């Protein structure tokens, strides 16, 4: 089995960016996705240009911060102050598909302009897989031809999607699900069901110990450090090799298709 351990939230803050780089160096995290509308993007860009982030995708964001488009052109996605709506509101609202597409394209173009070689797309808080946004996400993904994270983990089905996805995606490595024993059990479960060449993607959210720059951005703080510690663990790396689980990035998926 092949494992893509993707670090979400690159660009969210410097502590997240540095934690992700540490994980890349250990060899377990193989991919990350950039949030182009967050305060840590300039720092993330510097790290990327230093060659510290080998593979990067776009972490499409419509549930945090402000749009890169003119708020007037994406009015169904924002509040009166021009900030993206709370995800609980957004996921139940009748948003405009064309406006979702406009913002997704704006974030993708911003990433390309910044110099990122984008090799896949996923979405913050799984926004791209909820019915109000799924059509626009599929449409844009198909136009770019880039692989994407599976879009059937919240709402079943990937109908209409013509680009590659991993064979499986798991969201269990998060919060209470973060421990060596639980991760090993999870991986062995997928290993029993996937072929030897099957590709599993797991998400992760590491950061460095000092992540005070996140206090106003997210409530997920302490466990980010626990994730970082586990994903830089020689014990985990040794176990993965012993189990024949190969750590790869999204490039492996794209080149196999």
Residue, then its C-alpha position, 0 to 999 in steps of 0.5 A: x500500500x502507498x500512503x499520502x500523508x498530506x499536511x493541510x493548512x500550509x500558509x495558515x501561520x508561521x508555526x504551522x508552516x515550520x511544523x509542516x517543514x519538520x514533518x517533510x524532513x522526517x519522510x512521512x509527510x509527503x504533501x501539503x496544501x496551501x491556503x492562499x488567503x491566510x496571513x502565513x502565505x508569504x512565509x510559506x512562499x519563502x520556505x517553498x522557494x528554499x526547496x523545503x516543500x517538495x510537493x504542494x497542492x491548493x487548500x481551497x478555502x471558503x470558510x476562513x478569512x476573506x476571499x481573494x475575489x472582490x467580495x461583491x462578486x462572491x456575495x453568497x459566500x460572505x457576510x456583510x463585512x466581506x468575510x467568509x461565512x461560518x462553515x455551518x451556515x455556508x454548508x446549508x446555504x443556497x450559494x451560487x455555483x458560479x461564485x464558488x467557481x470564481x473564488x476557486x479560480x482566484x485562489x488557484x491563480x494566486x498560487x500559480x502567480x506566487x510560484x507554486x507548482x500546484x499538483x492537486x486540490x483539496x478543500x479546507x473543512x471539506x468545503x468542496x465536498x458539500x452539495x452547495x459547493x461540490x458542483x463548482x469544485x468538480x467543474x474546476x478540478x476537471x478543467x485543470x486536470x489535477x488530481x484531487x482529494x476524494x469528494x465522497x467522504x461526506x456526501x457519497x459519490x464522485x459522479x462527474x469527476x474525471x480527474x484522479x483521486x486516491x483509492x481511499x481517504x481517511x479523516x480519522x487522524x485528527x484530535x482524539x484519533x491522534x496516537x501511534x497505536x490508533x494510526x497503526x491500527x488505521x493503516x493496517x485496516x486500509x492495508x487489508x482492503x487496498x491492493x499493494x499499489x492502492x493509494x490511501x490519503x490521510x490528512x494531518x495538521x502539524x505545527x511547532x510547539x510555539x503556536x500562539x500565532x494560531x489562537x485567533x485562527x483555530x481552536x485546534x492547537x495542542x494536538x497539532x504539536x502532538x501530530x508533529x511529534x508523531x509524524x517526525x518519529x523514527x519509530x513510526x517511520x521504521x514501522x511503516x517500512x517494516x509493514x511495506x507501506x510506502x510514503x508517496x506524494x500526489x505526483x505518484x498518483x498523477x503519474x500512475x494514471 
